[in-house]
Amino acid sequence: MKAKIHKFVQNGTYILLDINSGAVHVIDKMIYDIMDTFDGENDAAVIAAMQDSYKKEDLAEALDELHALMDAGELFAPDIDVPPTFKQKGLVKSLCLMIAQDCNLRCKYCFGDGGSYGQERAIMSPETGMKAVDFLIKSSGPRKHLEMDFFGGEPLINMKTVKAVTEYARKREQETGKKFKLTLTTNGLLLNDENIKWLNDNDFSLVLSLDGRKEVHDAMRPDVGGNGSYDRAIKNFHKCLDSRKGGDWDYRGVYTYLRGTYTKNNMDFTDDVLSMNDEGFDILSMEPVVLKDSPLGFTEEDLPRIYAEYDKLTEAYMKRHREGKGFFFFHFNMDLSNGPCVAKRLSGCGAGHEYFAVAENGDLYPCHQFVGREGYRLGSLDEGVTDTKLPQYFRESHVLNKEKCRDCWSRFFCSGGCHANADLFHGDIRKPYEVGCEIQKKRLECAIYVQAMLELEKLEKEDELA
């Protein structure tokens, strides 16, 4: 039988999650204990089991409250059915362009073999990039809003193609009525005044790669010559951020987002997150590295230390918020009232059926992490999608079709985890990477706590002003 609820204690607060509805309840110790026994139909058994610990009248009142939540659909909500759309062919909504399968850094944890993805170092031609625009338009059906990520390696190595593809995409917008949201991920070394102005003028969202503190970043992200890259990157990131302050930037629908990676060498990553915030950046993330058979990767033995660090980060995050110095941390951001649609909750990112990566030579893969992996080439921009079975397999690889996911409490938040990580560790996208799952679950508990506390504090302030 699938789990209906999940209860946990985070930073001293008791929390109850109704899994199917996504409803979150901040509760007291008595209800926390009641939920070990209560199944929605056994009030008498609950009172008999717990009357030595709590007063009968208090237990009865608590049970009435729980039944009210059930009546509201916020406790023991019915199971989610699989929408029929998963049996249909998906519409492509976004592409990741491997603008440069080459890089000016040699990050020690790089999943892309220094940008080459196990292939010859090369850059994408403007012609291939423009074919990708046409492929996305053709494959998107009636969908109006499309996304295109410029990725690598380091895409600024190939600014010629970035500019040509952007110009072509804007032209095709006018011709087709489609609307492209453009994002570029960069390590920052090639950001200069000219590039920054051009990216700003063309409404690019930017993902800036920084691993936190200088000593951590330099140890993990050296350049081709083995030199640290922090000072050059942070200087250019500040220049970029300063160029986007004020004016109409709050209304242009673009973001400047700093993301880092933590490894076994910096499991004190709270200090790295706070370091990035202290540098003036307030849209942040810090991801756990995913490596197999590497001293930088994680094992089950590392989990208690990682859990403790997320507790520390949660406390620091809330402290800064309460001091009026709050920031946006990607993994603590979730909507507890109006979350994703059912399809999104079941299947996540859409890799392999709604989202493809385009290698520099025009080959199609399920996502950027699959580029170069044997057996995952789906076709090409010239041929189209020639492997019709694999995209459908990806489409139907939602949480209810994954044995280890279908009974997991976090299934509708993580949507089954990363397919590429599952393939890396098990050779099967339907067998999730276990250590990653455990980290994700801890991070989700922290996120649920954070959002619940923010909402309670907001309501308290509104009551004070009323």
URBEL-V426981 format. One record per backbone hydrogen bond with DSSP energy under -0.5 kcal/mol. CO is the residue of the C=O (numbers start at 0). NH is the residue of the N-H. If there is no record, write none. Layout:
co=CO nh=NH
co=CO nh=NH
This chain:
co=3 nh=18
co=3 nh=19
co=5 nh=16
co=7 nh=9
co=7 nh=14
co=9 nh=12
co=12 nh=9
co=13 nh=26
co=14 nh=7
co=15 nh=24
co=16 nh=5
co=16 nh=18
co=17 nh=21
co=22 nh=17
co=24 nh=15
co=24 nh=26
co=26 nh=13
co=27 nh=31
co=28 nh=32
co=29 nh=33
co=30 nh=34
co=32 nh=35
co=33 nh=36
co=33 nh=37
co=41 nh=45
co=42 nh=46
co=43 nh=47
co=44 nh=48
co=45 nh=49
co=46 nh=50
co=49 nh=52
co=49 nh=53
co=54 nh=58
co=55 nh=59
co=56 nh=60
co=57 nh=61
co=58 nh=62
co=59 nh=63
co=60 nh=64
co=61 nh=65
co=62 nh=66
co=63 nh=67
co=64 nh=68
co=65 nh=69
co=66 nh=70
co=67 nh=71
co=68 nh=73
co=68 nh=74
co=69 nh=72
co=80 nh=82
co=82 nh=85
co=83 nh=86
co=84 nh=87
co=92 nh=146
co=93 nh=355
co=94 nh=96
co=94 nh=148
co=95 nh=97
co=95 nh=357
co=96 nh=98
co=96 nh=150
co=98 nh=123
co=99 nh=101
co=99 nh=152
co=100 nh=121
co=101 nh=152
co=101 nh=153
co=103 nh=223
co=106 nh=109
co=109 nh=112
co=111 nh=116
co=112 nh=115
co=115 nh=118
co=121 nh=100
co=124 nh=128
co=125 nh=129
co=126 nh=130
co=127 nh=131
co=128 nh=132
co=129 nh=133
co=130 nh=134
co=131 nh=135
co=132 nh=136
co=133 nh=137
co=134 nh=138
co=135 nh=139
co=136 nh=139
co=137 nh=140
co=138 nh=91
co=139 nh=142
co=143 nh=145
co=143 nh=178
co=145 nh=180
co=146 nh=94
co=147 nh=182
co=148 nh=96
co=148 nh=150
co=149 nh=184
co=150 nh=98
co=150 nh=99
co=152 nh=151
co=152 nh=154
co=153 nh=156
co=154 nh=157
co=155 nh=158
co=157 nh=160
co=157 nh=161
co=158 nh=162
co=159 nh=163
co=160 nh=164
co=161 nh=165
co=162 nh=166
co=163 nh=167
co=164 nh=168
co=165 nh=169
co=166 nh=170
co=167 nh=171
co=168 nh=172
co=169 nh=173
co=170 nh=174
co=171 nh=175
co=172 nh=176
co=178 nh=145
co=179 nh=181
co=180 nh=147
co=181 nh=204
co=182 nh=149
co=183 nh=206
co=184 nh=154
co=185 nh=208
co=187 nh=190
co=191 nh=195
co=192 nh=196
co=193 nh=197
co=194 nh=198
co=195 nh=199
co=196 nh=200
co=197 nh=201
co=198 nh=203
co=199 nh=202
co=204 nh=183
co=205 nh=207
co=205 nh=256
co=206 nh=185
co=207 nh=209
co=207 nh=258
co=210 nh=212
co=212 nh=216
co=213 nh=217
co=214 nh=218
co=215 nh=219
co=216 nh=220
co=219 nh=107
co=221 nh=105
co=222 nh=225
co=226 nh=222
co=228 nh=232
co=229 nh=233
co=230 nh=234
co=231 nh=235
co=232 nh=236
co=233 nh=237
co=234 nh=238
co=235 nh=239
co=236 nh=240
co=237 nh=241
co=238 nh=242
co=239 nh=243
co=240 nh=243
co=241 nh=244
co=245 nh=248
co=247 nh=250
co=248 nh=251
co=254 nh=205
co=256 nh=207
co=256 nh=258
co=257 nh=284
co=258 nh=209
co=259 nh=286
co=261 nh=288
co=262 nh=265
co=263 nh=266
co=267 nh=270
co=268 nh=272
co=269 nh=273
co=270 nh=274
co=271 nh=275
co=272 nh=276
co=273 nh=277
co=274 nh=278
co=275 nh=280
co=276 nh=279
co=281 nh=327
co=282 nh=257
co=283 nh=329
co=284 nh=259
co=286 nh=261
co=288 nh=290
co=293 nh=296
co=295 nh=263
co=298 nh=301
co=299 nh=302
co=301 nh=305
co=302 nh=306
co=303 nh=307
co=304 nh=308
co=305 nh=309
co=306 nh=310
co=307 nh=311
co=308 nh=312
co=309 nh=313
co=310 nh=314
co=311 nh=315
co=312 nh=316
co=313 nh=317
co=314 nh=318
co=315 nh=319
co=316 nh=320
co=317 nh=321
co=318 nh=322
co=319 nh=324
co=320 nh=323
co=326 nh=328
co=327 nh=283
co=327 nh=329
co=328 nh=331
co=328 nh=332
co=329 nh=332
co=331 nh=333
co=333 nh=335
co=340 nh=344
co=341 nh=345
co=342 nh=346
co=343 nh=347
co=345 nh=398
co=346 nh=349
co=349 nh=352
co=349 nh=353
co=349 nh=354
co=353 nh=92
co=353 nh=93
co=354 nh=351
co=355 nh=95
co=356 nh=358
co=356 nh=364
co=357 nh=97
co=358 nh=361
co=359 nh=124
co=361 nh=380
co=362 nh=358
co=363 nh=377
co=363 nh=378
co=364 nh=356
co=365 nh=351
co=366 nh=369
co=366 nh=370
co=367 nh=370
co=369 nh=372
co=372 nh=375
co=375 nh=365
co=377 nh=385
co=377 nh=386
co=378 nh=363
co=379 nh=383
co=383 nh=379
co=383 nh=385
co=385 nh=387
co=386 nh=390
co=387 nh=391
co=388 nh=392
co=389 nh=393
co=390 nh=394
co=391 nh=395
co=393 nh=396
co=395 nh=397
co=397 nh=400
co=398 nh=401
co=400 nh=402
co=401 nh=404
co=401 nh=405
co=404 nh=407
co=407 nh=410
co=409 nh=412
co=409 nh=413
co=410 nh=414
co=413 nh=416
co=417 nh=421
co=418 nh=422
co=419 nh=423
co=420 nh=424
co=421 nh=425
co=421 nh=426
co=421 nh=427
co=422 nh=426
co=427 nh=430
co=429 nh=431
co=431 nh=433
co=432 nh=436
co=433 nh=437
co=434 nh=438
co=435 nh=439
co=436 nh=440
co=437 nh=441
co=438 nh=442
co=439 nh=443
co=440 nh=444
co=441 nh=445
co=442 nh=446
co=443 nh=447
co=444 nh=448
co=445 nh=449
co=446 nh=450
co=447 nh=451
co=448 nh=452
co=449 nh=453
co=450 nh=454
co=451 nh=455
co=452 nh=456
co=453 nh=457
co=454 nh=458
co=455 nh=459
co=456 nh=460
co=457 nh=461
co=458 nh=462
co=459 nh=463
co=460 nh=464
co=461 nh=465
